[in-house]
Amino acid sequence: MPSQPVDLDQLFAPRSVAVVGASTNVDSPGHDYVRSLKEFGFPGPVYPINPKADEIAGYKAYPSLSAVPGEVDLVISCVPAPAVPALVEECAGGKARFLHLFTARFSETGDEEDAALEARVMAAAARAGVRILGPNGMGVYHPAGHVAFRPDLPQQQGSVAFLSQSGNNAVEVVIRGNARGLHYGKVANYGNGQDLTPAVLLDYLGHDPDTTVIGAYVEGVPDGQAFFRALRKAAAQKPVIIHKAGRTSAGARSAASHTAALAGAAEIWSAAIRQAGALEARSQEQLLDLIIGASLMPLPKGRRIAVVGGGGGRSVQSADACEENGMSVLPLPDPLRDQVRERAPKLADWVGNPVDQSILAGSGLSSNGLLQMMIDSGHYDLAIANVGEDWFFGRPDAESRLRHACERLTSIVQASPLPVAVVLGATENRVPWQRELVDSVRDAFIDAGVAVYPTPERAAFALGRLVTLNA
């Protein structure tokens, strides 16, 4: 019989939370955790624990966890490492189910005594029936559960889950991903991951009905076989993207000092991720590009790609990127070419795939029109649409033309049964109105749920990897 995943519902959506080591100092983690609960509108009881305070962030403070009335679903520890064994004892006897140790200076320091203290804490927690997230981790961010490890994180609710061994990485992925249209569900920074390991968390998310896509930043795992079993099961249910860090000798050394991670050989990891049916990212950009593709577009059902927009150079770049990422840039089929002949006879034997936008002027056909025809033809499985914003900048009515073109492109993408990745360049531009216009257009795409990439190469990378999930 396969083992059932650990029930972590009350970790991500606790009914009550205590913050041990809560502080009146607004520039401290012990204050941030309490303030985060307030900012996110946590509906249940919040218990700041501080023997020297009467009130913290508007909540009544308590001198100890033992003084809190009743049970607590989640306890957050901001006390020093030597105080943690006593805290575990306070959590025992059903007082608390989950203990998140923001507390650090355990095995990640490389010191034998610190590692021994961590082992004693884990053993005591196991005896007490308390599950531990961490140590050395920022904990849980779950907008739907009204919990967060920082008060400034986005509050939009979504279905993208993310696991991270690194706290700063978790913050960056959440903020940068949200800026590109991702809305997060369950996020956990697990730090050393000694009890609620990456395998346990991944197994839970794989079965979680509220999670549609899983991303993870992993330096190393304490339970390799369990991790890859969980990865295989999760990847059979939904797209999973793993950013494996610590691939080089320098990265492995840094990982060991950061979270006590055993990084392992890069080749072994890559092969195992591929065999499990997951996707591997080798940078934060690739991780976000893949999560965006998997969450904002339908998965491609084949490799035949339509490419439109941009000038001749952009067309060539796009074609190269698509082929290099395993996709087929097929010529226009004869029935589609006949359609072009009816509307623009002089283009019929000239226009191709990719569609060079620079030859369309005055023809009565636009790259958006050709994109729609290519989608409707049944000859293609996926598409890249280059906006080609630099061309618009040279026209006297640049803003109105660009906005009109992008609004039409948005309607095509939203109605398309095929995945369409939109390419809108980064704002590497020193003309203020052009920068502001591109940022405004990008925000409009993102608000409409469109997957936007800064280059055709990054769009092709994401689509090319996502194709393999249906292989």
Residue pairs with C-beta under 8 A, 6 or more apart in sequence:
5 200
5 203
5 204
5 206
5 207
6 131
6 196
6 200
6 203
6 204
7 204
8 196
8 200
8 201
8 204
10 73
10 74
10 97
10 98
11 73
11 74
11 97
11 98
11 100
11 131
11 133
11 140
11 188
11 196
12 140
12 142
12 145
12 147
12 186
12 188
13 142
13 144
13 145
13 147
14 44
14 72
14 73
14 74
14 98
14 145
14 147
15 44
15 73
16 44
16 45
16 46
16 47
16 70
16 71
16 72
16 73
16 74
17 37
17 42
17 44
17 45
17 46
17 47
17 72
17 73
17 74
17 75
17 76
17 147
18 46
18 47
18 48
18 49
18 62
18 65
18 68
18 72
18 74
18 75
18 76
18 96
19 30
19 33
19 34
19 37
19 46
19 47
19 48
19 49
19 75
19 76
19 78
20 49
20 65
20 75
20 76
20 77
20 78
20 79
20 87
21 30
21 49
21 50
21 77
21 78
21 79
22 30
22 31
22 33
22 34
22 48
22 49
22 50
22 53
22 56
22 61
22 78
23 29
23 30
23 31
23 50
23 53
23 56
23 78
24 31
24 50
24 53
24 56
25 31
26 35
28 78
29 78
29 102
30 50
30 78
31 56
31 57
32 149
32 150
32 151
33 76
33 78
33 102
33 139
33 149
34 46
34 48
34 56
34 57
34 59
35 57
35 151
36 147
36 148
36 149
36 150
36 151
36 153
37 46
37 146
37 147
37 148
38 46
38 57
38 58
38 59
38 151
39 148
39 151
39 155
40 143
40 146
40 147
40 148
40 151
40 155
41 146
42 146
42 147
43 146
46 59
47 59
47 60
47 62
47 65
47 68
47 72
48 55
48 56
48 57
48 59
48 60
48 61
48 62
49 61
49 62
49 63
49 64
49 65
49 68
50 56
50 61
50 62
50 63
51 63
51 64
53 61
54 60
54 61
55 61
62 68
64 90
65 72
65 75
65 87
65 90
65 91
65 95
65 96
66 90
66 95
71 94
71 95
71 96
71 97
72 95
72 96
72 97
73 96
73 97
73 98
74 96
74 97
74 98
74 99
74 100
74 140
74 147
75 87
75 91
75 96
75 98
75 99
75 100
76 100
76 102
76 139
77 84
77 87
77 99
77 100
77 101
77 102
77 103
77 134
78 102
78 103
79 87
79 103
80 103
80 105
81 103
81 104
81 105
81 106
81 114
81 117
81 135
82 117
84 101
84 103
84 117
84 121
84 135
85 117
85 120
85 121
85 124
87 99
88 99
88 121
88 124
88 125
88 128
88 130
89 124
89 128
90 96
91 99
91 125
91 128
91 130
92 127
92 128
92 129
92 130
93 128
94 129
96 130
97 130
97 131
98 130
98 131
98 132
98 133
99 125
99 130
99 131
99 132
99 133
100 132
100 133
100 134
100 137
100 139
100 140
101 121
101 132
101 133
101 134
101 135
101 136
101 137
101 191
102 134
102 135
102 136
102 137
102 138
102 139
102 149
103 134
103 135
103 136
104 135
104 136
104 191
105 114
105 136
106 114
106 115
106 117
106 118
106 121
106 135
106 136
106 192
106 260
107 114
107 115
107 118
107 192
107 194
107 260
108 114
108 136
108 191
108 192
108 257
108 258
108 259
108 260
109 115
110 256
110 257
110 260
115 260
118 135
118 192
118 194
121 132
121 135
122 132
122 194
122 195
125 131
125 132
125 195
126 195
131 195
131 196
132 194
132 195
132 196
133 139
133 140
133 188
133 190
133 191
133 195
133 196
134 190
134 191
134 192
134 193
134 194
135 191
135 192
135 194
136 191
136 192
136 259
136 260
137 167
137 188
137 189
137 190
137 191
137 192
137 193
138 149
138 150
138 167
138 170
138 171
138 189
138 191
139 149
139 188
139 189
140 147
140 148
140 149
140 186
140 187
140 188
141 147
141 148
141 149
141 150
141 153
141 170
141 174
141 184
141 187
141 188
141 189
142 148
142 185
142 186
142 187
143 153
143 154
143 155
143 156
143 157
143 158
143 183
143 184
143 185
144 157
144 185
144 210
145 186
149 167
149 170
149 189
150 171
153 171
153 174
153 175
154 174
154 175
154 178
154 183
154 184
156 178
156 183
156 184
157 183
157 185
158 182
158 183
158 184
158 185
158 295
159 183
159 185
159 210
159 211
159 212
159 213
159 295
160 177
160 182
160 183
160 184
160 185
160 211
160 212
160 213
160 214
160 215
160 291
160 295
161 184
161 185
161 186
161 187
161 205
161 208
161 211
161 213
161 214
161 215
162 170
162 173
162 174
162 177
162 184
162 187
162 188
162 214
162 215
162 216
162 217
162 291
163 187
163 188
163 190
163 198
163 201
163 202
163 205
163 214
163 215
163 216
163 217
163 218
164 170
164 173
164 187
164 188
164 189
164 190
164 216
164 217
165 189
165 190
165 191
165 193
165 198
165 217
165 218
165 219
165 220
165 245
165 255
165 258
165 259
165 261
166 189
166 217
166 219
166 245
166 258
166 259
167 189
167 191
169 189
169 217
169 284
170 187
170 189
170 217
172 284
173 215
173 217
173 284
173 287
173 288
174 184
174 187
176 284
176 288
177 184
177 288
177 291
177 292
178 184
179 446
180 288
180 292
180 446
180 452
181 292
181 296
181 446
181 447
181 449
181 450
181 451
181 452
182 288
182 291
182 292
182 295
182 296
185 208
185 210
185 211
186 205
186 208
186 210
186 211
188 196
188 201
190 196
190 197
190 198
190 201
191 259
192 259
192 260
193 201
193 221
193 222
193 259
194 222
197 221
197 222
197 223
197 226
197 227
198 216
198 218
198 221
198 227
198 230
199 221
199 223
199 226
199 227
199 229
199 230
200 226
200 230
202 214
202 216
202 227
202 230
202 231
202 234
202 240
203 230
203 233
203 234
205 211
205 214
205 234
206 214
206 230
206 233
206 234
206 235
206 237
206 238
206 240
207 237
211 238
212 238
212 239
212 295
213 238
213 239
213 240
213 241
213 291
213 294
213 295
214 234
214 238
214 239
214 240
214 241
215 240
215 241
215 242
215 243
215 287
215 290
215 291
216 240
216 241
216 242
216 243
217 243
217 245
217 284
217 287
218 242
218 243
218 244
218 245
219 245
219 246
219 255
219 258
219 259
219 261
219 263
220 246
220 255
220 256
220 259
220 261
220 262
220 263
220 264
221 227
221 261
221 262
222 262
224 264
228 272
228 276
231 240
231 242
231 272
231 273
231 276
231 278
232 275
232 276
232 277
234 240
234 278
235 276
235 277
235 278
236 277
239 279
239 290
239 294
239 299
239 466
239 469
240 276
240 277
240 278
240 279
241 278
241 279
241 280
241 281
241 287
241 290
241 291
241 294
242 273
242 278
242 279
242 280
242 281
243 280
243 281
243 282
243 283
243 284
243 286
243 287
244 266
244 269
244 270
244 273
244 280
244 281
244 282
245 251
245 255
245 263
246 252
246 254
246 255
246 261
246 263
246 264
247 263
247 266
247 269
247 282
248 266
251 263
252 263
252 264
255 261
255 263
256 262
256 263
269 280
270 280
273 279
273 280
274 280
277 469
279 290
279 465
279 466
279 468
279 469
281 287
281 289
281 290
285 458
286 461
289 453
289 458
289 459
289 461
289 462
290 462
290 465
290 466
292 451
292 452
292 453
292 462
293 419
293 421
293 451
293 462
293 463
293 465
293 466
294 466
294 469
296 449
296 450
296 451
297 419
297 420
297 421
297 451
297 466
298 417
298 418
298 419
299 419
299 466
299 469
299 470
300 381
300 382
300 418
300 419
300 463
300 466
300 467
300 470
301 381
301 470
302 381
302 382
302 467
302 470
303 326
303 327
303 328
303 381
303 382
303 467
304 327
304 328
304 330
304 379
304 380
304 381
304 382
305 322
305 327
305 328
305 329
305 330
305 380
305 381
305 382
305 383
305 384
305 463
306 353
306 371
306 374
306 375
306 380
306 382
306 383
306 384
307 315
307 318
307 319
307 322
307 329
307 353
307 354
307 355
307 383
307 384
307 386
307 456
308 354
308 355
308 357
308 367
308 368
308 370
308 371
308 374
308 383
308 384
308 385
308 386
309 355
309 357
309 367
309 371
309 385
309 386
309 387
309 388
309 423
310 318
310 354
310 356
310 357
310 386
310 387
310 388
310 423
310 456
311 356
311 357
311 358
311 388
311 391
312 356
312 358
314 386
314 388
314 456
315 354
315 355
315 356
316 354
317 456
317 457
318 354
318 384
318 386
318 423
318 456
318 460
319 329
319 354
321 456
321 457
321 459
321 460
321 461
322 328
322 329
322 384
322 456
322 460
322 463
322 464
323 329
324 460
325 460
325 461
325 463
325 464
325 465
326 464
326 467
326 468
327 382
327 460
327 463
327 464
327 467
329 353
329 354
330 353
330 379
330 380
331 352
331 353
332 340
332 351
332 352
332 353
332 374
332 379
333 377
333 379
335 377
336 373
336 374
336 377
336 379
337 348
337 349
338 348
339 373
340 347
340 348
340 351
340 365
340 370
340 373
341 348
343 363
343 364
343 365
344 351
344 363
344 364
344 365
346 363
347 359
347 360
347 363
347 365
350 359
351 359
351 360
351 365
351 370
353 374
355 367
355 370
355 371
357 367
357 386
357 388
357 391
358 391
360 366
360 367
360 370
366 405
367 385
367 386
367 388
368 385
368 405
368 408
368 409
368 412
371 383
371 385
371 409
371 412
371 420
372 412
374 380
374 383
375 383
375 412
375 416
375 417
375 418
375 420
380 418
381 418
382 418
382 419
382 420
382 421
382 463
382 467
383 416
383 418
383 419
383 420
383 421
384 420
384 421
384 422
384 423
384 456
384 459
384 460
384 463
385 409
385 412
385 413
385 420
385 421
385 422
385 423
386 423
386 456
387 402
387 405
387 406
387 409
387 422
387 423
387 424
387 425
387 441
389 402
389 424
389 425
389 437
389 438
389 441
390 425
392 398
392 401
392 402
392 405
393 431
393 434
395 401
398 434
398 437
399 437
402 437
402 441
403 441
403 444
406 441
406 444
406 445
407 444
409 422
410 444
410 445
410 448
410 450
412 420
413 420
413 422
413 448
413 450
414 448
414 449
414 450
419 451
419 463
419 466
420 451
421 451
421 452
421 453
421 459
421 462
421 463
422 445
422 450
422 451
422 452
422 453
422 459
423 452
423 453
423 454
423 455
423 456
423 459
424 438
424 441
424 442
424 445
424 452
424 453
424 454
425 438
425 454
425 455
426 454
427 435
427 438
427 439
429 435
429 438
442 452
445 452
446 452
451 462
453 459
453 462
